[in-house]
């Protein structure tokens, strides 16, 4: 019960890492707000958590729209009185040669992967300053640290999240707010499976992904959730403005 009675808002909680983290946090005693643009999937997350005795409430939120992020945080505070943990996890990928990335593609990537994280930080910080404490976790990616063909725009947004996280931590650490970034590697989630399905030979592409990881396997959403739990818990009290990479060793080779 490392998060007993903590109020945690998680974006992108309708699937993948977000859902696994919501379940993990709830199992550790948190009151979870599962936010997702797909309300039906967010409600499934709520049902899964409540089925095992956890506390969760689903919100429909498009993180690319600042007013929706602001309203979700305000609603959370109006119901529960505070916001202890903000996990800005929602994200998308667009895989194309750089010369084929359209302005609309770029706007969508930046809107969700960067602006969505920025809005979550901005409005969570506004609340956390009044509390003089709070924890923010921003999901970036190992591709914010290294390059990969066809991912130039995606890499750019995730690198921006890492840089922003450092700046935010330096700005707000003295107000009792702990802000860190989490960089998953290739994780077996619906998003990764959708990426692999775009390949000419998805099975071969999936094996190539595994072969690129020294640990010899794709990560699981539950494994990343445990890293997020560490960052959200008192075990990470002295961890500020850092980037924790959980990628099976992919970025070391």
N, C-alpha and C positions, 0 to 999 in steps of 0.2 A: 504493500500500500504506500509506495513512495510518493504518490500524487494525491493522497487522501484529501478530498473536498476541494481540490484545486479546480478552477474553471479554465477549460482549455478549448480554444476555437481552432479548428483545423480546416483549412481550405483544401479542395480536391479530395474530400473525404468519402466520395461515393465509389471509389475503386482503388485498386493498387496500393501504393505506399500510404496514401491518406486513410483508406479504410483500415488497413492493418495497424496504423498508428492510433487511430481512434479506438480500436478494440484494445490495443495494448494499454493506452492511457486509462481507459475505463476500467480495465482489469486491475490497474494500480490505484484505483479509487477516485480518479478524476471525474468531474462532471463535464461531458464532452459536447461541444456544439459541432456537428458534422455539416460543414458548409460545402455545397457543390452546385454548379450550374445545372446539373441533372438532378432535379429534386427527387425523382423516383429512386435513383441509386442512393442518394443521401438517406432516404427513408429506410432503405434496406439496411444500410449501416446502423441506423438507429434501432431497427428491429433485431439485428444480430446482437447488438450490445445489450438491449433490454432483455433478450431471451435468456441471458446468463446472469441477470441481476445487476447489470451496469446501468449507469445514468447517461442518457444521450438525447439530444434534441436536434432534429434536422432543419437546416435553413437552406433555402435556395439563394445562391449568391453568384453573380457574374463578377469575378474579381477585376475584370478590366474596366468596370464601371465604379468610379470612386464612391459615388453616393450609395451604392449597394454595400460596399465594404464598410463604409462609415455606419450605415444603418444596422448592419449585422452586429457590429461591435457595440453600438448603442443599445440594441435590443438585448444583447447578452448581459450587459451591465444592468439594464433595467430589471431583468428577471433575476439575476444571480448576485448583483451588487458589486461585482468586480470582474476583472479579466486577469488571470494569473499567467496564462501561457497562450501565445499566439504562434501557431505553426503555419507559415505561409508556404503551402505545399503545392497548390494548384499549378499545373504547367502542361504545355503541349509541345509537340515536335512537328516540324515540317522538313521533310528530307527531299532536297532537290539540288541539282547543280546551282551554284551561285548565280550563273547567268539566267536561270529560269525562275529565281525568286522574284515574285511580283511585289509591288508596293503594298498590296492588300495582305500578302503573306507576311511581310515584315511587320506591318501594323498589328496583325493578329498575334504574332509571336511576342512583340514588345508589349502589347496590351496585357497579355496574360502572364508571360514569364517575368517581365520586369515591372511594368506599372502595377500589376496586381500585387506583387510583393511589396513594392514601395507604398502603395495605399494601405496595405495591411500593417506595415511598420508604422506609418505616419499616424494612423488612428489608434492603433494599440498603444503607441508611445504616449499619445495625448491622455489616454486613460491611466496608463501605468505611472506617469509622472505624479498624478494625484494620489496614487497609492504609495509612491516612493519605492516600488518594487515591481518586477515583472520579468518574464522570460520570453524571448522571441527566437524562433528557429526558422531560418529561411532555407528551403530546399533549392539547392543549385544543382550541380552535376559534375562528374569527373570531366565532362566535356567543357566545363568552364575553366579547366586547367590545362587540357591538352586538345589538340585539333583532331578532326576526323573529316574525311571527304564527305561532301553532301550535307554537312551539318553547320556550315559557316554561320548562318543567321542564328541558329539555335545556340551554338557555342558562344556567340556574342552576347546573347541575353543572359546566359548562365554565368559568364565571366563578369558581367555587369552586376549580377546579384552578389557575387563574392566581394567585389570591390565596394559595393554599397554597404554590405554587412560590416565590413571593417570600419568604414567611415561612421556608420550609425553607432557602432559600439563605442568608438572614441568619443562621440558626441554625448552619449547618454549614460555611460557607465557610472558617473558620479550621482546620477539620480536613481541608482539602484536597479537599473534595467540591464539584464544580461542578454546579449544578442550574438548569435553564432550562425554559421552556415553549415549545411549538411550536403555532402556531395556523393550521391549514390553512383555506382557504376552500372553495368548492364543488369537490370533486375527483371525477373520474370513477372511482368505485369501486363495488363491489357494493352497499355501504350506500346511496350516493346514488341508484343506479339503483332500488333497492327503494323509496326515498322517493318518487321521481318516479312510480313505477308506482301509487302510492296516489292520484294525482291523477285527476280526471275525464277529463282529456286529457293523458296523460303526455308526448306529443310537444310540445304547447304549453307545458307546465310546464318541460320541458327547455330549450326556447328562451328562456323567461323567465329561467331560471337563467343562461344564457349572456349574455343581454342585461343582466343586473345586474352583470356583471364588466367593468370598463374594458378589460382585456386582450382581451376578446372571445372567450374560450374557457374551458371548464372546465380546471382543473388536472389533472395526471396524478399518479398515485402515485409515479412515478419522480422527478418534480420535487420532491415533498415529501421523498422519501428523501434527496435531495442536500442539503436544508437540515438534515435530521437528521444527515447525515454531517458537515457543518460543525460542528454543536454537539458532536458526539462526538469531533472531531479536535482536535489541538493548535492548529489555526488559531483556535479559539475560547477560548484560554487565559484571556483577560481578560473573558470574557462570563459574568456571574453574575446569576442572579435576574431575567433579562429575559424578555420575551415576543416571539418572532419571528413575525411574521405573513406568511404566504405565501398570498395570496388573489387575486392578479391585480388588486389595487387595489380590491377590492369595498368595503372599509371606509373608503375615502377620499372616497366620494361619498354 
